[in-house]
């Protein structure tokens, strides 16, 4: 998240208004930039009507959309921490399909914890996970993966972590951004149930409710050979929303 996006997000969480000093206090907790940088960006956002200033308070603009963030539950956080302790020099990314259920139209009756690691570390991570969790652990590339899904079953899926994937750190845990999740839906075997019309529904709800960085999404989609497919979905959604051409 850029500093501008962070500032907008902080203000967006206060629809009844927040003072500039309160915004600054929130920003100082998470950043080391000088106050002058914050004030310059705040002034620009007000000039651009992306933030509204009234009676010494700052308000989100009417077009404001929050940024989506994964909220790791205690079990997911514990699994990530234990895994990181055993392989401290391996980059990890973790999330659970529960986090995107509000975006789904037809909610599948399964619960997936998805862990992405470097391709050459997948086998080692699977072996470690077998001793860390009672859940069935599968590789995303396993040929019989879809046959292992069962109603109500909780699974841990290990997938390759593509270089330069859009991720962020939430409370010390590396999680995917929404842009990464939207692309992975079109690629991962374990997310097959979310393809087709369900993928379109998820994209539609995501773009309707959250701020999406299309540039980052398409850059990652290109790395996963899904750029054309992603562009097509986005074009259809934007035409439905605004009837404006895709940039």
C-alpha positions, 0 to 999 in steps of 0.5 A: 500500500502506498502512503497515499492509499494508507492516508485515504484508508485511515480517513475512510475508516472515519465516515463521521470525520477525523482531525488532521492531528488524529490522522497523523497519530495513526500514520506515525504508528505504521510509518517513518516518513516525516510529517511534512510528507503526510501534510503535503499528501493530505493537502493534495488529496483535499485539492483533488476532492479525494478527501473532503475538509469541513469544520476542521475535520477530514471526511472520505469522498463519496467515491471512497472505497476501502482497501481489502485486507486479509484478517488472519484468524488465530489458527492461521497465524499459529500455523504461519508462525510455526512454519516460519520458525522451522524454515526462517529463510523461506518466503511464505504467504498464507490466507484462508478462503473464509476471508473472501466468502463475502465476495462469493455468490455460491459458497463452496462447502470446504475450507482451504488454508492456502500457503504459497512458497518457493517452488523448490521448497514445496515438498519440504513445506508439505512434510513439515505441515504434516507434523504441524496440522491434523488437516489433510495437506495437498500440493496444488499441482496434485493430479487428484486434488479435486477428488480429495475435496469433500463437504465440510472438509478442511484442507491445507493447500501448498502452492508455488509463490510466484516472484513479485507476487502482490503481498502485504504484511498483516500483524507480522504475517505475509498475506496476499493482497486482493489483486493476487487472490483475484488472479489466483482464482483463475490459476490455482487448481484448488480454487477450481470451484471459484472459476467461471461465473463464480469468478465473475461474481467475485470480481464484480463484488470486489470491484464494487466494494474495494479499491483495486489496483488494476495495474498491479493485478494485471502485472501479476496476471501477466506473470501467471499467463492470465492477463487476457482473461483478467482484462476481459473480466475487468472490461465487462465489470467496468462496462456494467458499472460505468459504461466507460471504456477500459483504460 
